[in-house]
Amino acid sequence: MGLAGSIPCLASQTRLEEDQDQDVTGGKKVISRTFLSLSQITALSEQNEEEVQKSLEEFLNFKHLNTSLKEAILLDYYTAGFWWAKEMDFSLIQLSGFMDLLNFLLENLSDKHMSLGDNLKELGRAMAETGETDAESSGDLNFFSIEQAKAVIDYLNISLFKHYKLYEYLFHSPREELVTSNESAIELAEPADPPFPALLEEGIPLDIYSSFITSPTATETGSKADINEKLQMQEAAYTSSTEKLKSPE
């Protein structure tokens, strides 16, 4: 899908001047499609740069700016272009025509695979009759003065045309999506099994653990009672035997 297909919401809009799309030689205008409506241009002209970028994001229906390099570059292309034209104090009609021109040249590259030389020729055709005041003149951008037209060309030279190869790569070079990941295996210590203390991540000496931390189990308590009872019985037998030895017959 070309650039034009990525913004279908704009494709059906036509400029007010399209009813006069025949030039003096009988041919059609070079720029045949309006990129942004006059109402959109008016809204953008009243916003700051950050708001312009946000509005263009909505107008162009860009949904994947965080992951799409193409959308991010296109948004920057149009935002920078509009803001430059606004700082040039272009009228609303001139702003609209300039944005049409930006889109027209980029579509030539993205959809028609035009070379830099051919696209420069298309720019020349679009800028023909710039500065004409003849009411019958129907050039695409004849509402620009000569000085304004020179400024537009200078801007395009340092923006789109200077980086033409990069834009060609963006649109026409297949790129693999590299997914970077890192898997780590983490071994967790097993729970402590009394009367044995926890493993080394929380380990302490066994005698301290046994004396101050662990609680004796019922089995351990019973075993100690049995041992104490046997010891008492042995002690009683020993005492009895000792007494018999001490008593005379």
C-alpha positions in Angstrom: 0.0 0.0 0.0 1.4 3.4 -1.0 1.4 6.6 1.0 -1.9 7.6 -0.5 -3.5 4.4 0.7 -2.3 5.0 4.3 -4.5 8.1 4.7 -7.8 7.2 3.1 -9.6 9.8 5.2 -8.0 12.5 3.1 -8.2 11.0 -0.3 -11.8 12.1 -1.0 -11.2 15.7 -0.2 -10.8 18.1 -3.1 -9.6 21.6 -3.2 -12.0 24.5 -3.9 -10.0 25.4 -7.0 -10.3 21.9 -8.7 -13.2 23.1 -10.8 -10.6 25.1 -12.7 -8.2 22.3 -13.2 -7.3 23.1 -16.8 -4.3 25.3 -17.5 -3.8 27.6 -20.5 -2.5 24.7 -22.6 -5.4 22.5 -21.9 -3.6 20.1 -19.6 -4.5 19.0 -16.1 -2.9 20.4 -13.0 0.2 18.7 -11.8 -1.0 18.4 -8.2 -4.5 16.8 -8.5 -5.3 15.9 -4.9 -5.7 17.9 -1.8 -3.8 16.6 1.2 -5.5 18.5 4.0 -8.8 20.3 3.9 -9.0 24.0 4.5 -10.8 23.4 7.8 -7.9 21.2 9.0 -5.3 23.8 7.8 -7.2 26.5 9.7 -7.2 24.4 12.9 -3.5 23.7 12.6 -2.7 27.3 12.0 -4.1 28.1 15.5 -2.0 25.5 17.3 1.5 25.4 18.8 4.1 23.0 17.4 3.3 20.2 19.8 -0.4 20.5 19.1 0.3 20.5 15.4 2.1 17.2 15.6 -0.7 15.7 17.7 -3.3 16.9 15.2 -1.4 15.6 12.2 -1.0 12.2 13.9 -4.8 12.1 14.1 -5.4 13.5 10.6 -3.0 10.9 9.1 -4.5 8.1 11.2 -1.1 7.0 12.5 -1.7 4.3 15.1 1.8 2.7 15.6 4.2 5.6 16.2 5.9 3.8 19.0 6.9 0.9 16.8 6.7 2.1 13.2 9.8 4.0 11.9 7.9 4.9 8.7 5.0 6.6 10.6 7.5 8.5 12.9 9.5 9.8 9.9 6.4 10.8 7.9 4.9 12.6 10.9 8.1 14.5 11.4 8.2 15.3 7.7 4.8 16.9 7.6 5.1 18.6 11.0 8.4 20.2 10.2 7.1 21.3 6.8 3.9 22.9 8.2 5.7 24.7 11.0 8.2 26.1 8.6 5.4 27.4 6.3 3.6 28.8 9.3 6.7 30.7 10.4 6.9 32.1 6.8 3.5 33.8 7.5 1.9 31.9 4.6 -1.9 32.5 4.2 -4.3 29.6 4.7 -4.4 29.0 0.9 -0.7 29.1 0.7 -0.3 26.7 3.7 -2.8 24.3 2.0 -0.9 24.5 -1.3 2.4 23.9 0.4 1.2 20.8 2.3 -0.2 19.5 -1.0 3.2 20.0 -2.6 4.9 18.2 0.3 2.6 15.2 -0.1 2.7 15.3 -3.9 6.5 15.0 -4.0 6.6 12.3 -1.4 4.0 10.3 -3.2 6.0 10.6 -6.4 8.8 8.9 -4.5 6.8 6.3 -2.6 4.1 5.3 -5.1 5.6 6.1 -8.5 9.2 5.3 -7.6 10.4 8.5 -9.2 14.1 9.3 -9.3 15.4 12.5 -7.8 15.8 14.0 -11.3 12.2 13.2 -12.3 10.8 14.5 -9.1 12.7 17.8 -9.5 11.1 18.1 -12.9 7.7 17.6 -11.4 8.5 20.3 -8.8 9.3 22.6 -11.7 6.0 21.9 -13.4 4.1 22.4 -10.2 5.8 25.8 -9.6 5.2 27.0 -13.2 3.5 30.4 -13.4 4.4 31.2 -9.8 3.8 34.9 -9.3 1.5 35.3 -12.2 -1.4 37.7 -11.6 -3.3 36.9 -14.7 -6.8 35.8 -13.6 -6.8 33.1 -16.3 -3.6 31.6 -15.1 -4.2 28.2 -13.5 -0.8 27.0 -12.3 -0.8 24.8 -9.2 1.0 27.2 -6.9 0.5 30.5 -8.6 -0.6 32.0 -5.3 3.1 32.1 -4.2 5.2 35.2 -5.0 8.5 34.7 -6.7 10.4 35.2 -3.4 8.1 32.7 -1.6 8.6 30.2 -4.4 12.4 30.5 -4.0 12.0 29.9 -0.3 9.9 26.8 -0.8 12.4 25.4 -3.2 15.3 26.1 -0.8 13.3 24.3 2.0 12.7 21.3 -0.2 16.4 21.1 -1.1 17.5 20.9 2.5 14.7 18.5 3.6 13.3 16.0 1.1 15.8 16.3 -1.7 18.9 16.3 0.4 17.8 13.1 2.1 16.2 11.5 -1.0 18.2 8.2 -0.8 17.1 7.8 2.8 13.5 8.2 1.8 13.9 5.8 -1.0 15.3 3.3 1.4 12.4 3.9 3.8 9.8 3.1 1.2 11.4 0.6 -1.1 14.0 -1.5 0.8 12.7 -4.5 2.7 13.8 -4.7 6.2 13.9 -7.6 8.6 12.3 -7.0 12.0 14.8 -7.9 14.6 13.4 -9.0 17.9 15.9 -8.8 20.7 15.4 -10.9 23.7 17.4 -12.4 26.6 16.4 -15.5 28.5 17.8 -16.1 32.0 17.4 -19.2 34.1 17.1 -18.4 37.8 17.3 -21.2 40.4 15.6 -20.6 43.6 16.5 -22.2 46.9 14.1 -24.9 48.2 12.2 -24.0 51.3 13.9 -24.9 54.6 13.2 -28.3 56.0 13.3 -28.2 59.8 15.3 -29.0 61.8 17.7 -28.1 59.0 18.2 -24.4 58.4 17.6 -22.6 55.1 20.3 -22.8 52.4 23.2 -20.4 52.2 21.1 -17.5 50.8 19.6 -17.3 54.3 21.8 -19.7 56.3 22.9 -19.4 59.9 24.8 -21.8 62.1 22.8 -24.9 63.1 23.3 -24.5 66.8 21.9 -20.9 66.8 19.1 -22.0 64.5 18.2 -24.9 66.7 18.4 -22.9 70.0 16.6 -19.7 69.0 14.6 -20.1 65.9 13.2 -23.6 65.2 10.4 -25.0 67.4 10.5 -28.6 68.3 8.1 -30.9 66.6 5.7 -33.3 68.4 8.0 -36.2 67.4 11.0 -34.4 68.8 9.2 -33.6 72.0 8.1 -37.2 72.4 11.6 -38.5 71.8 13.1 -36.2 74.3 10.5 -37.3 76.9 11.2 -40.9 76.3 14.9 -40.3 76.7 14.4 -38.4 79.9 12.2 -41.2 81.3 14.8 -43.8 80.5 17.5 -41.7 82.1 15.4 -41.2 85.2 14.8 -45.0 85.4 18.5 -45.7 85.0 19.3 -43.1 87.6 16.7 -44.7 90.0 18.2 -48.2 89.5 21.7 -46.9 90.0 20.6 -45.1 93.2 18.9 -48.3 94.5 22.0 -50.4 93.7 24.2 -47.9 95.5 22.0 -48.0 98.6 22.1 -51.7 98.8 25.9 -51.7 98.7 26.0 -49.2 101.5 23.6 -51.1 103.8 25.2 -53.9 105.9 23.7 -57.3 105.6 
